[in-house]
Amino acid sequence: MFQDLNPLDKPTAILEIVIMLAVAAILGFLIGYIIQTLQKDKLKAELRFSADKYNTLNKRYEDKIAEYRETENIISDLRNRKSNLIVELDNLKIENDDLKKEIKNLINNKSNDADVKTLSAYIARLKKDKEDLKTKLEETETAADNTTEITALKQEIEKLSSSIQYQEEILNLIKVNQIKAKLTPLMLISRN
């Protein structure tokens, strides 16, 4: 079986075979080493790239977590502000309603002031008319004994007196209502 190993019957044939096997082994080892080195460098480059990518992604992740926490804080603050603004809005609505009522009272008081002025002028005119009638009555009594004219003047004076008294009572009621209207806001303020 091993007789065909040395067909030329050279004594160095085995040595040649061993040398060729050694050279093939060395060449295989060198080729394997070179391929392994190239593969190793390629894998190291991939590892560095992956590590850099991981560090970049980890940094972005930490930044996003920080942004998320900051956003949560902002949302929490906004919710607190919203609830505070709702409470403030409710308070302002109540205050607005109170101010509307106060404005209506003031408008009514202004019209009442105008009514008071008009009524006061009317009462003053009635008093003047009453005085004029009294003067005319006195003149008539002294000038003549005309009892029908005197009686008519006396009746007119009585009517004016009762009208003056009635108008003064209305004026007093209006003034009392004005005082109440002015005191009402003060009472509302003192309750708060």
C-alpha positions, 0 to 999 in steps of 0.5 A, spaced: 500 500 500 505 504 501 509 502 496 507 507 491 509 513 495 516 513 492 515 511 485 522 514 483 526 510 489 529 516 491 531 516 499 529 523 500 522 522 498 519 522 505 523 528 507 520 531 501 513 529 503 514 531 510 517 538 508 511 539 503 506 537 509 510 542 513 510 548 508 502 546 507 501 546 514 505 553 515 501 556 509 495 554 512 497 556 519 499 563 516 493 563 511 488 562 517 492 567 522 491 572 516 484 571 515 483 570 523 486 577 524 482 580 518 476 577 521 478 579 528 479 586 526 473 586 522 469 584 529 473 589 533 470 595 528 463 592 529 464 592 536 466 599 537 461 601 532 456 597 536 459 600 543 458 607 540 451 606 537 449 603 544 452 609 548 449 614 543 442 610 544 443 610 551 445 617 551 438 619 547 434 614 552 437 618 558 435 624 555 428 622 553 427 620 560 429 626 563 425 630 557 419 625 560 420 627 567 420 634 565 414 634 561 410 630 567 412 636 572 410 641 567 403 637 566 403 636 573 404 644 574 399 645 568 394 641 572 395 645 578 394 651 575 388 649 571 385 647 578 387 654 581 384 657 575 378 654 575 377 656 583 379 663 581 374 663 575 368 661 580 370 666 585 371 671 579 364 669 577 361 670 584 364 677 584 362 679 577 355 677 579 355 681 586 358 687 582 352 686 577 347 687 582 351 692 585 351 696 578 344 695 578 343 698 585 347 704 583 343 705 576 337 704 580 340 709 585 341 714 580 334 713 577 332 714 584 337 720 585 333 723 579 327 721 582 329 725 588 331 731 585 324 731 581 320 730 587 324 735 591 323 740 586 315 738 585 315 738 593 318 745 593 313 748 588 307 745 592 310 749 598 311 755 594 304 754 591 301 753 598 304 759 601 302 763 595 295 761 596 295 762 604 297 769 602 292 770 597 287 767 602 289 772 607 288 778 602 282 775 600 280 775 608 282 782 609 279 785 602 272 782 602 267 777 605 267 773 600 266 766 603 265 762 597 272 764 595 275 763 601 272 756 602 275 754 595 282 757 597 282 753 604 280 747 600 285 748 595 290 749 601 288 743 604 289 739 598 296 742 597 298 740 604 295 733 603 299 732 597 305 735 600 305 730 606 304 724 601 310 727 596 314 728 602 313 720 605 314 718 598 321 722 598 323 719 605 321 712 602 326 713 596 331 716 601 331 710 606 331 705 600 337 709 597 341 708 604 339 700 604 342 700 597 348 703 599 349 699 605 348 692 602 354 692 598 358 694 605 354 688 608 356 683 602 363 686 603 363 685 611 360 677 610 366 676 606 
